[in-house]
């Protein structure tokens, strides 16, 4: 069984990054440009259903997230529980 552990992650530092920097980091690391519509100005993901700030850092790997739906994206606590 594959065991994943969260990397050392400074949430406050991540939240302070401007949206453009977060997009650039994700593009550099993955080679794919993320949809800026789903990244807030705080560098966190917006819910793909209602658009609310999920407070999940955009750089956090999807395997470590709660409310992430494969092929859809990040959902907030309210939409993810429906």
C-alpha positions as CSV (number, residue, x, y, z in Angstrom):
1,X,0.0,0.0,0.0
2,X,1.3,3.4,-1.0
3,X,1.6,5.7,2.0
4,X,1.5,9.5,1.3
5,X,2.6,12.0,3.8
6,X,2.2,15.8,3.6
7,X,5.4,17.6,2.7
8,X,6.6,20.4,5.0
9,X,4.2,23.1,4.0
10,X,4.0,26.7,5.2
11,X,0.3,27.5,4.7
12,X,0.6,31.1,5.6
13,X,3.4,31.7,3.1
14,X,1.4,30.1,0.4
15,X,-1.7,32.2,1.1
16,X,0.3,35.4,0.8
17,X,1.5,34.6,-2.8
18,X,-0.3,36.6,-5.4
19,X,-2.4,34.7,-7.9
20,X,0.0,35.2,-10.8
21,X,2.9,33.7,-8.9
22,X,0.9,30.7,-7.9
23,X,-0.1,30.1,-11.5
24,X,3.5,30.4,-12.6
25,X,4.7,27.9,-10.0
26,X,2.1,25.4,-10.9
27,X,2.9,25.8,-14.6
28,X,6.6,25.4,-14.0
29,X,6.2,22.3,-11.8
30,X,3.6,20.5,-13.9
31,X,4.1,21.9,-17.4
32,X,0.3,22.6,-17.5
33,X,-1.2,26.1,-17.1
34,X,-4.0,25.9,-14.5
35,X,-7.3,27.6,-15.2
36,X,-7.0,31.0,-13.4
37,X,-10.8,31.0,-12.9
38,X,-10.4,28.4,-10.2
39,X,-7.6,30.1,-8.3
40,X,-8.4,32.9,-5.8
41,X,-6.3,36.0,-5.3
42,X,-5.0,34.4,-2.1
43,X,-3.5,31.4,-4.1
44,X,-6.1,28.9,-2.9
45,X,-8.6,26.9,-5.0
46,X,-12.1,28.1,-5.7
47,X,-14.9,25.6,-5.6
48,X,-15.6,24.3,-9.1
49,X,-19.4,24.2,-8.3
50,X,-20.2,27.4,-6.4
51,X,-17.0,29.5,-6.7
52,X,-16.4,29.8,-3.0
53,X,-12.9,30.0,-1.6
54,X,-12.0,26.4,-0.4
55,X,-8.9,27.6,1.5
56,X,-7.0,24.7,0.0
57,X,-3.6,25.9,-1.3
58,X,-3.5,25.5,-5.1
59,X,0.0,23.8,-4.9
60,X,-1.2,21.1,-2.5
61,X,-1.2,17.7,-4.3
62,X,-4.6,16.4,-5.0
63,X,-3.9,13.1,-3.1
64,X,-3.6,15.1,0.1
65,X,-6.8,17.1,-0.3
66,X,-10.3,16.7,1.1
67,X,-13.2,17.5,-1.3
68,X,-11.2,16.9,-4.5
69,X,-13.1,15.0,-7.2
70,X,-11.1,13.4,-10.0
71,X,-11.9,14.8,-13.4
72,X,-13.9,17.7,-11.8
73,X,-11.7,19.6,-9.4
74,X,-11.8,21.0,-5.9
75,X,-15.1,21.4,-4.1
76,X,-15.8,23.4,-0.9
77,X,-17.0,21.6,2.2
78,X,-20.7,22.4,1.4
79,X,-20.7,21.2,-2.3
80,X,-18.3,18.3,-1.6
81,X,-20.7,16.8,0.9
82,X,-23.7,16.8,-1.5
